[in-house]
Every structure is written in structure tokens, then in C-alpha cells.
Amino acid sequence: ASMARIGVFLLLCLAQWLGGGDALFFKFKAGESKCFIELLRKDEVMLITYKSPDQNALPSDLEQQKTHESAILRVTEQEGKQIFEGQADVEGRFAFTALTDGTHNFCWSLHGQTVPGKEYRVHLDIKEGLPEEDHSSIAKQDHLSTMEAKVNKLKQDMKRVQKEQKYFRNREQRFRKTSDSTNFRAQWFSVIQIVGMFLVTALHLSYLRHYFIKKKIV
């Protein structure tokens, strides 16, 4: 029984470690933008919990939102295609799903009628997958125990890790193919250089031989 409890404890610790996120804090002014890069997998759900305490609450009226002083987040793929845009409230949460594998740019800027020279603070907590409260709600809906919900979350995290491993294996294979192709071309280039040197040497010897014969040196 004690070994079973230890095993469950280790699984829960691993689930907590895999479910960890990144906490960020930064400041910026009107006309500036703060960007950072995240490596995402296709179909990966990103949850961004934020606080923007230096702005007023986001109004519910859509027309007022167009000129409202607020921070705005834009997410673009490495090719430059925008996949998400969200206007921040004083605090809240954004969620979106990555459409492709690779690096994604997260850029924050100011929107609407801002105060020149005023600094705006943003606190971020970035996580991958469903948050803890979502797993609890799933457990209630499916009549699962807390332990079963933790195990389900662990399974999802393990699948995410497997997808990441597959992605890096594919990148390693592409890199290896590129390296092999480059080495092959370099070898052929060296062979061509050696053959060229032999040809140039033979031409020089032939020229010198004819020159000496013409001058009756030989």
C-alpha cells in the first residue's frame, strides 16, 4: 500500500511539473511593443492569464472598445500569418490553438486613446493545455474522482510530451539530411578541386617542356 501511495505521489509531482507555465512581467509605453517567442506544436492549446492594472476596465459596448485605452495581444506564426488577436481587460484570460508547428511571436502593444509617456504594466502567466479548474469540471461532469482527473491530466501531458519529442526527432532528421547533403557536396567540390589542380599542373609542365625545347635548353 505504501509503494502504491509513493507511486501516486510521483505521478502527481510529474503532472505538476509537466503542467507548469511561464510567468512574465514587463512595461511599455504608447508607440512601443513588447514581443517574445514561444515554440508551439500543432493543435496545442495555449492559455494566457494576464493582468493589465494601468488601464480602465474594458467596456462591453463594441464601439467604445475601438477607442478604449487597453493592451492588445497579437500572435503570429513564423511565416507572419496572424492567428490570434485579443484586446485586454484589467485582468482576464486568452486562449487559442496553434495551427502549425514552430515558433510563434507574441506581441503586446497599446490600443486606443493612450496617455503619451505613461507606462503600462502587464503580468502574464502562460500555460499549455487545460487549466486545473477545467480538469476539475470535467471530473464533475464525468463523475470522476480527483485522483482519476489527475491521471487524465497526466495522460494529456504525456501525449503533449510525446508530440514534442516527435517534433524534435523530425527536426533532427531534417538537420541530419541537410548535413549529409552538405558533406556530400563538399566532398565532390574537393574532388573537383584536386582534378583541377592536376590539370593546371599538367598544363604548366607541358608549357614549360615546350618552352625549354623551343629555347633548346633541353
Disulfide bonds with the S-S distance in Angstrom:
Cys35-Cys107 2.03
